[in-house]
Amino acid sequence: MDSAEVQCRSSDPDLWFSSVRSELLTAIAWCRKCSRFHQCLTGALDRQEVAGIWGGRHIVGGRIATLPGTTRRYSAGRLRFHAPSKAP
C-alpha cells in the first residue's frame, strides 16, 4: 500500500487530532480499514505520541485513552465502553 492509499496521508490531518467525537470516530473507522494500522499504533506507543488517532486508537499522553464522552466500565474481566448517562 503506498501513501496515496493511506487515508491519513491523503485527508485533512486535523481529523486525526480533533476534539469532536464524531470526527474521531470517522478517523478510527478509516484506520481500521488500513493495512498499516498495527504498525501505526505500535509506532505511536513507542514514540509516546502526545495525542491523536493512531492505528485506530485514541492516544493521549503516549497511552491509549477513551474517546471524549465515553466512560469505562469493567465487567467480567472485559473492558467495555459506554456512553455516559444523561441526567433526567
C-alpha positions as CSV (number, residue, x, y, z in Angstrom):
1,M,0.0,0.0,0.0
2,D,1.6,3.3,-1.0
3,S,1.0,6.6,0.8
4,A,-1.7,7.6,-1.7
5,E,-3.8,4.7,-0.4
6,V,-3.2,5.5,3.3
7,Q,-6.2,7.7,4.2
8,C,-4.4,9.7,6.9
9,R,-1.8,10.8,4.3
10,S,-4.4,12.0,1.8
11,S,-7.0,13.6,4.0
12,D,-7.2,16.6,6.3
13,P,-4.7,15.9,9.2
14,D,-6.9,17.8,11.6
15,L,-9.4,14.9,11.6
16,W,-6.9,12.7,13.4
17,F,-6.3,15.3,16.1
18,S,-9.9,16.6,16.5
19,S,-11.7,17.1,19.8
20,V,-15.0,16.3,18.2
21,R,-16.1,12.8,18.9
22,S,-17.8,12.2,15.5
23,E,-14.7,13.3,13.7
24,L,-12.5,10.9,15.8
25,L,-14.9,8.1,15.1
26,T,-14.5,8.8,11.4
27,A,-10.7,8.7,11.7
28,I,-10.9,5.4,13.7
29,A,-13.1,3.8,11.0
30,W,-10.7,4.8,8.3
31,C,-7.7,3.5,10.3
32,R,-9.3,0.1,10.8
33,K,-9.5,-0.4,7.1
34,C,-5.8,0.4,6.7
35,S,-3.3,-2.5,6.3
36,R,-0.8,-0.5,8.4
37,F,-2.9,0.1,11.5
38,H,-0.8,-2.3,13.7
39,Q,2.5,-0.6,12.6
40,C,0.9,2.8,13.2
41,L,-0.3,2.0,16.7
42,T,2.9,0.3,17.7
43,G,4.9,3.3,16.4
44,A,2.8,5.8,18.2
45,L,3.0,4.0,21.5
46,D,6.8,3.5,21.1
47,R,7.2,7.3,20.4
48,Q,4.7,8.2,23.1
49,E,2.7,10.4,20.8
50,V,1.1,13.2,22.7
51,A,-2.4,13.0,21.1
52,G,-4.4,11.8,18.1
53,I,-5.8,8.8,16.4
54,W,-3.0,6.3,15.7
55,G,-3.7,2.8,14.5
56,G,-7.4,3.1,15.1
57,R,-6.9,4.0,18.8
58,H,-7.2,7.4,20.6
59,I,-3.8,8.3,22.1
60,V,-3.4,10.8,24.9
61,G,-0.1,11.3,26.7
62,G,1.5,8.4,25.0
63,R,-1.2,5.9,26.1
64,I,-4.4,4.5,24.7
65,A,-7.3,6.5,26.1
66,T,-11.1,6.6,25.9
67,L,-12.8,8.9,23.5
68,P,-14.3,12.2,24.8
69,G,-17.8,11.5,26.1
70,T,-17.0,7.8,26.9
71,T,-16.7,6.2,30.3
72,R,-15.0,2.9,31.1
73,R,-16.8,0.1,33.0
74,Y,-15.2,-3.2,33.9
75,S,-17.4,-6.3,33.7
76,A,-16.5,-9.9,33.8
77,G,-12.8,-9.1,33.2
78,R,-13.6,-7.2,30.0
79,L,-13.2,-3.6,29.2
80,R,-16.4,-2.2,27.7
81,F,-17.2,1.4,26.6
82,H,-20.5,3.1,27.4
83,A,-21.8,6.5,26.6
84,P,-22.4,8.5,29.8
85,S,-25.9,8.5,31.2
86,K,-27.9,11.7,30.6
87,A,-29.3,13.3,33.8
88,P,-33.1,13.4,33.9
